[in-house]
Amino acid sequence: MTEVTLGSDAFFPFSDNIERAYKSGVRYVAEPGGSVRDDAVIECCDKYGMTMVFTGIRLFHH
């Protein structure tokens, strides 16, 4: 698959999630943001030419 979009109700705390998503054809990522490691995840997206947007919205609550 190619041009896949990945959305999450939680942030991606580590870039290995992005590495794996890329291998599955993901090119677009939407997530709320807010991880202390956002910079590393953004850098990984940039490395693969993936588009990432931060929604700023989290619908899941504990």
Backbone bond lengths (Angstrom), bond angles and torsions (degrees), N, CA, C in turn:
res aa  C-N    CA-C-N  psi(-1)  N-CA   C-N-CA  omega(-1)  CA-C   N-CA-C  phi
1 M - - - 1.449 - - 1.529 108.92 -
2 T 1.303 114.39 152.67 1.467 120.39 177.21 1.522 109.05 -137.40
3 E 1.318 115.51 163.84 1.459 122.28 176.80 1.539 112.00 57.34
4 V 1.320 116.59 36.13 1.459 122.33 -179.40 1.528 109.50 -80.65
5 T 1.343 116.13 145.03 1.462 122.39 175.22 1.520 108.78 -108.39
6 L 1.327 115.94 135.91 1.459 122.90 179.41 1.515 108.43 -119.77
7 G 1.321 116.19 125.67 1.458 120.89 176.84 1.514 109.64 -120.90
8 S 1.318 116.56 145.85 1.456 121.16 179.06 1.522 109.69 -140.59
9 D 1.323 114.58 146.64 1.456 121.02 176.14 1.525 110.64 -86.93
10 A 1.318 116.47 -3.62 1.460 122.19 177.92 1.519 108.37 -128.61
11 F 1.309 115.85 162.10 1.461 118.87 179.21 1.532 110.25 -76.01
12 F 1.319 115.10 164.27 1.459 121.48 174.64 1.530 106.32 -99.02
13 P 1.326 117.49 107.84 1.468 119.42 -173.28 1.530 114.44 -77.83
14 F 1.327 117.49 -17.78 1.457 120.03 -176.84 1.525 110.61 -134.64
15 S 1.314 116.26 149.32 1.455 120.19 -177.93 1.530 112.87 -71.77
16 D 1.350 118.51 -16.30 1.461 119.05 179.01 1.527 111.59 -64.36
17 N 1.337 117.22 -26.90 1.462 120.20 174.54 1.522 110.67 -63.35
18 I 1.306 116.05 -39.43 1.462 121.55 179.95 1.526 110.08 -71.15
19 E 1.334 116.56 -40.91 1.473 120.84 176.82 1.530 109.81 -55.92
20 R 1.330 116.55 -46.84 1.466 121.07 -178.46 1.527 111.15 -67.05
21 A 1.322 116.62 -40.69 1.461 120.65 179.25 1.529 110.58 -61.74
22 Y 1.312 116.22 -41.46 1.466 120.37 179.27 1.529 110.91 -59.64
23 K 1.329 116.60 -41.61 1.465 120.90 178.86 1.529 112.10 -63.18
24 S 1.331 116.61 -21.66 1.466 121.42 179.55 1.522 112.66 -95.88
25 G 1.322 117.38 8.05 1.455 120.81 175.88 1.514 115.40 94.70
26 V 1.337 116.85 5.61 1.470 119.75 -179.97 1.523 109.62 -70.94
27 R 1.323 115.53 132.26 1.463 121.58 176.31 1.528 111.96 -125.68
28 Y 1.342 116.72 -12.20 1.463 121.49 -178.29 1.522 108.61 -132.44
29 V 1.327 116.73 131.39 1.459 122.17 -177.55 1.524 108.86 -128.40
30 A 1.341 115.71 132.75 1.467 121.74 174.59 1.523 107.57 -125.76
31 E 1.320 116.28 127.67 1.457 121.70 -179.72 1.523 108.89 -154.84
32 P 1.348 117.72 161.37 1.457 119.51 -174.70 1.527 114.70 -71.67
33 G 1.336 118.22 -23.22 1.460 120.67 -175.96 1.522 110.40 79.82
34 G 1.297 115.71 176.31 1.451 120.24 176.69 1.515 115.11 113.28
35 S 1.324 117.74 1.80 1.458 120.49 177.22 1.523 109.40 -80.31
36 V 1.326 116.34 147.18 1.464 119.12 175.49 1.524 110.53 -67.96
37 R 1.338 116.93 -13.70 1.470 121.42 179.22 1.533 112.65 -104.56
38 D 1.311 117.71 18.25 1.468 120.90 179.71 1.527 111.53 -51.72
39 D 1.326 117.93 -39.60 1.471 120.75 -177.82 1.521 111.44 -59.98
40 A 1.344 117.51 -42.13 1.469 121.11 -179.75 1.524 110.93 -67.39
41 V 1.323 116.88 -37.18 1.463 121.37 179.97 1.530 109.99 -70.04
42 I 1.301 117.19 -41.89 1.469 121.50 176.38 1.530 109.96 -61.33
43 E 1.316 116.73 -43.86 1.465 121.32 178.56 1.533 111.36 -59.43
44 C 1.319 116.61 -40.26 1.462 120.91 178.64 1.533 110.59 -66.10
45 C 1.322 117.38 -42.83 1.474 120.78 176.26 1.520 110.39 -59.69
46 D 1.320 116.10 -44.08 1.463 120.32 179.09 1.529 111.11 -61.40
47 K 1.328 115.96 -39.47 1.465 121.74 179.60 1.528 111.79 -56.33
48 Y 1.334 116.56 -36.97 1.459 121.43 -177.77 1.528 113.56 -101.37
49 G 1.313 117.54 5.23 1.461 120.57 179.41 1.520 112.80 70.45
50 M 1.332 116.45 26.09 1.466 121.36 179.82 1.524 109.83 -87.81
51 T 1.312 115.88 147.64 1.454 121.84 176.63 1.518 108.81 -94.90
52 M 1.331 117.64 127.99 1.457 122.19 176.83 1.520 108.87 -123.77
53 V 1.324 115.44 133.02 1.462 120.37 174.74 1.526 108.59 -123.66
54 F 1.319 114.77 143.89 1.453 121.30 175.97 1.520 108.64 -100.63
55 T 1.326 116.00 120.90 1.464 120.45 -178.17 1.520 111.91 -80.11
56 G 1.335 116.47 -28.60 1.456 120.35 -176.61 1.525 112.91 72.68
57 I 1.330 116.80 6.76 1.465 121.52 -177.25 1.524 109.12 -120.98
58 R 1.317 115.12 130.24 1.459 120.31 175.21 1.518 107.33 -125.13
59 L 1.326 116.41 120.89 1.461 121.11 -176.13 1.521 112.74 -93.38
60 F 1.336 117.56 -22.10 1.446 121.09 -179.36 1.527 109.97 -81.43
61 H 1.305 116.86 133.97 1.469 121.86 177.76 1.519 109.36 -131.71
62 H 1.321 116.28 141.77 1.468 121.62 178.30 1.519 109.31 -79.85
